Amino acid sequence: MPKTSNVFARVEPELKSEAEMVLNQIGLPMSSAITLFLRQVVLRRGVPFPITIPQKPKSLEDMNEDELDIKLESGWNDYQSGNVRPVEEFFDEMERDYSL
């Protein structure tokens, strides 16, 4: 079926740019991604993914000793396996995801 209808949406420029970068990496044009999303809305009769409010990480004051030990051990294991990233990237993500 020929495409004869337009969809116009206002989004934050940074969000659009970040999404385009990801979509370009997988070879999917923005218009195809939007079409894919809309098809899934129709097929599933709703939004095709859960919509939730992210949980803020627990503060040190809210953790008991066992929880803190588990977090520290997990971090140490990540470090040893090379699963690390620059601290600036981490804080940018925290600010974006949790409005901190």
Backbone torsions as a table, in degrees:
resi	resn	phi	psi	omega
1	MET	NA	132.4	-179.4
2	PRO	-68.3	146.6	178.8
3	LYS	-84.5	114.1	-176.6
4	THR	-126.6	4.1	-178.3
5	SER	-119.5	144.7	179.7
6	ASN	-109.4	149.5	173.3
7	VAL	-122.4	127.1	178.0
8	PHE	-116.1	130.2	179.6
9	ALA	-140.8	138.6	175.9
10	ARG	-95.2	127.2	177.7
11	VAL	-135.0	162.3	177.7
12	GLU	-64.7	135.1	-178.3
13	PRO	-55.2	-39.6	-179.3
14	GLU	-65.6	-40.6	178.4
15	LEU	-62.9	-44.9	179.0
16	LYS	-60.8	-45.3	-179.3
17	SER	-62.7	-45.1	179.7
18	GLU	-63.9	-41.9	179.1
19	ALA	-64.9	-42.3	178.7
20	GLU	-61.4	-38.8	179.0
21	MET	-62.0	-44.2	179.6
22	VAL	-66.0	-48.3	-178.8
23	LEU	-62.3	-38.4	177.2
24	ASN	-62.3	-36.8	-179.9
25	GLN	-64.2	-30.1	179.6
26	ILE	-101.2	5.0	175.7
27	GLY	72.4	31.7	-178.3
28	LEU	-117.4	113.7	177.8
29	PRO	-62.8	151.3	-179.6
30	MET	-55.2	-43.2	-178.2
31	SER	-63.1	-37.3	177.8
32	SER	-68.5	-37.9	178.6
33	ALA	-64.1	-40.8	178.4
34	ILE	-66.5	-42.2	177.0
35	THR	-60.8	-43.4	178.0
36	LEU	-58.8	-45.9	178.4
37	PHE	-60.2	-48.0	-177.9
38	LEU	-64.4	-37.6	176.3
39	ARG	-62.7	-40.1	178.9
40	GLN	-67.6	-35.9	175.5
41	VAL	-59.0	-45.3	-179.5
42	VAL	-66.6	-48.4	-178.0
43	LEU	-62.3	-39.4	-176.5
44	ARG	-93.0	-7.2	-178.8
45	ARG	57.6	42.0	179.4
46	GLY	169.5	-177.0	178.0
47	VAL	-67.5	131.2	-171.8
48	PRO	-81.7	22.9	176.2
49	PHE	-156.4	156.1	-179.9
50	PRO	-68.7	140.0	176.0
51	ILE	-108.3	113.1	-176.6
52	THR	-134.4	162.9	173.7
53	ILE	-93.3	122.8	-179.1
54	PRO	-59.9	141.9	176.9
55	GLN	-81.6	129.3	175.4
56	LYS	-69.6	141.9	176.6
57	PRO	-61.9	148.7	177.8
58	LYS	-67.6	143.4	174.4
59	SER	-80.7	164.7	178.3
60	LEU	-57.7	-36.6	-179.0
61	GLU	-66.0	-27.4	-177.6
62	ASP	-88.6	-9.2	-178.9
63	MET	-94.0	144.0	170.9
64	ASN	-86.8	176.3	-174.9
65	GLU	-61.7	-40.6	179.7
66	ASP	-64.3	-42.4	179.0
67	GLU	-62.8	-41.8	178.8
68	LEU	-64.3	-43.2	178.1
69	ASP	-59.7	-42.0	179.5
70	ILE	-63.2	-44.7	179.3
71	LYS	-63.2	-44.2	-179.6
72	LEU	-64.5	-42.0	178.6
73	GLU	-64.9	-41.1	178.0
74	SER	-61.5	-43.6	178.2
75	GLY	-63.5	-41.9	178.5
76	TRP	-63.0	-43.0	178.6
77	ASN	-63.0	-40.7	176.5
78	ASP	-60.5	-45.2	-179.8
79	TYR	-60.2	-46.7	-178.1
80	GLN	-65.2	-31.7	-178.8
81	SER	-88.5	-0.5	179.1
82	GLY	83.5	9.1	179.8
83	ASN	-84.9	72.8	-176.4
84	VAL	-133.3	165.8	176.7
85	ARG	-153.1	164.7	-178.6
86	PRO	-61.6	143.6	-177.3
87	VAL	-62.2	-32.9	179.2
88	GLU	-61.5	-40.6	178.2
89	GLU	-62.6	-41.3	179.1
90	PHE	-61.8	-48.3	-178.0
91	PHE	-67.5	-34.5	174.9
92	ASP	-61.4	-42.4	179.1
93	GLU	-65.8	-42.4	179.3
94	MET	-61.7	-43.4	179.3
95	GLU	-62.9	-43.5	-179.1
96	ARG	-66.9	-47.1	-173.3
97	ASP	-79.9	-30.7	-173.1
98	TYR	-122.2	6.2	-180.0
99	SER	51.6	41.9	179.9
100	LEU	-89.5	NA	NA
